[in-house]
Amino acid sequence: MPAAGKRVLLIVGGGVAAYKALELVRLLRKADIAVRPILTRAGSQFVTPLSLQALSEGTVYQDLFSLTDESQMGHIELSRSADLIVVAPATADLMAKAAVGLCDDLASTTLLATDTPVLMAPAMNVRMWEHPATRANLQTLRSRGVRFVGPDEGPMACGEFGLGRLAEPAEMFKAILAELAPGPANAPLKGKRIVVTAGPTVEPIDPVRVLTNRSSGKQGYAVASALAALGAEVTLVSGPTALPGPAGVERVQVETARQMLAACEAALPVDAAVCVAAVADWRPAEADGRKAAKGAHGPSLGLAENPDILATLSQPGRARPGLVVGFAAETSGDEAELEALARAKLLRKGCDWIVANDVAREGVMGGDDNAVLFVTAEGTERWGPTSKAEIAEQLAARIEAALA
């Protein structure tokens, strides 16, 4: 395995999901990756030092003022002894301390004293994750180069449902391998930050029914993967899909168009934005809190317009990405009409490029192949029919040239 022999410093924060850190340690040791754990005081309420010591096969560090360790400035040595620092779970408290530079325990002091790459796996209540303070801390940490894996969406120990679940150990392990793996010999997009949207959005009618579309997310995921392969730091904002997250890509799971816009804005500033997602144009004006009863006549469904993510990101201003790429899914059946629709969208949205495809073609919606028109102010190119991966690589190459 390429990461064999590498060293990870694992900070285990406090939270019910801390038990997943034990499985993560097992996966890392199985891959011959050395693990040195730091267990926070809160983390020790959920997992024991003995279990971490047994799985990591080494010392578990807890006390900032240990006479033995700190006589040799142990927190400094710890902070620089690893190839990667992983924080799992990264609680709201740990993220806040790292964002403002507070250091009142071994974990936070180590984070402040390091110049080693940091990967955080957030875990907290959905309201805490969505709080403006956490979103601001997230943006601050991202701007300093901290990478993230998760959080996932689902039921929580507190009984609520939403974003905030700690990523599964296998997903964290994959993200760690991507961070530890040697980068490509040619990484022309190294240091560039790019946000990519993918998949459908899902707009609730009631707790059971939704408005959505047939997008599989395959093209957006392929674009995110192709950009990461060129060395870019990619944030993939994804609606619900059945696809695994691309290696080396930070995936942010959302459901609605408004959540997708908020996640994109939280990822700013970026060098480029690629809006591949099939965003629902409308949502129910009022979502029913209970399942609507089935009757002789269906319920009257009032619709409200969703925010236009592509147009919002394309607006002039300090936060506008240097390059904004939109996708246009049409059912024209005629290439000339498809190009005309794409050019109209290019002007209307204010973006730099449009990639247009006819989703009425067999195998495009949900399939592995595509054929597109690459439309810019300078002209139009026809790409495909070919695989969505090849389309993604062609687009990534153009983005590389534009950002060079």
HELIX and SHEET records of a PDB file:
HELIX    1   1 VAL A   16  ALA A   18  5                                   3    
HELIX    2   2 TYR A   19  LYS A   30  1                                  12    
HELIX    3   3 GLY A   43  GLN A   45  5                                   3    
HELIX    4   4 PRO A   49  SER A   56  1                                   8    
HELIX    5   5 LEU A   67  GLU A   70  1                                   4    
HELIX    6   6 GLY A   74  SER A   79  1                                   6    
HELIX    7   7 ALA A   92  VAL A  100  1                                   9    
HELIX    8   8 LEU A  106  LEU A  112  1                                   7    
HELIX    9   9 VAL A  126  GLU A  130  1                                   5    
HELIX   10  10 PRO A  132  SER A  143  1                                  12    
HELIX   11  11 PRO A  169  LEU A  180  1                                  12    
HELIX   12  12 LYS A  218  ALA A  229  1                                  12    
HELIX   13  13 ALA A  257  ALA A  267  1                                  11    
HELIX   14  14 ILE A  309  SER A  314  1                                   6    
HELIX   15  15 GLU A  335  LYS A  349  1                                  15    
HELIX   16  16 LYS A  388  LEU A  403  1                                  16    
SHEET    1   A 5 ALA A  34  LEU A  39  0                                        
SHEET    2   A 5 ARG A   7  VAL A  12  1                                        
SHEET    3   A 5 LEU A  84  ALA A  90  1                                        
SHEET    4   A 5 VAL A 118  PRO A 122  1                                        
SHEET    5   A 5 ARG A 147  PHE A 148  1                                        
SHEET    1   B 2 ASP A 152  PRO A 155  0                                        
SHEET    2   B 2 PHE A 161  ARG A 165 -1                                        
SHEET    1   C 8 VAL A 249  GLN A 253  0                                        
SHEET    2   C 8 GLU A 233  SER A 238  1                                        
SHEET    3   C 8 ARG A 193  ALA A 198  1                                        
SHEET    4   C 8 ALA A 272  CYS A 275  1                                        
SHEET    5   C 8 LEU A 323  GLU A 330  1                                        
SHEET    6   C 8 TRP A 353  ASP A 358  1                                        
SHEET    7   C 8 ASP A 369  VAL A 375 -1                                        
SHEET    8   C 8 THR A 380  SER A 387 -1                                        
SHEET    1   D 2 GLU A 203  PRO A 204  0                                        
SHEET    2   D 2 VAL A 210  LEU A 211 -1                                        
SHEET    1   E 2 TRP A 282  PRO A 284  0                                        
SHEET    2   E 2 LEU A 303  GLU A 305 -1                                        
END                                                                             
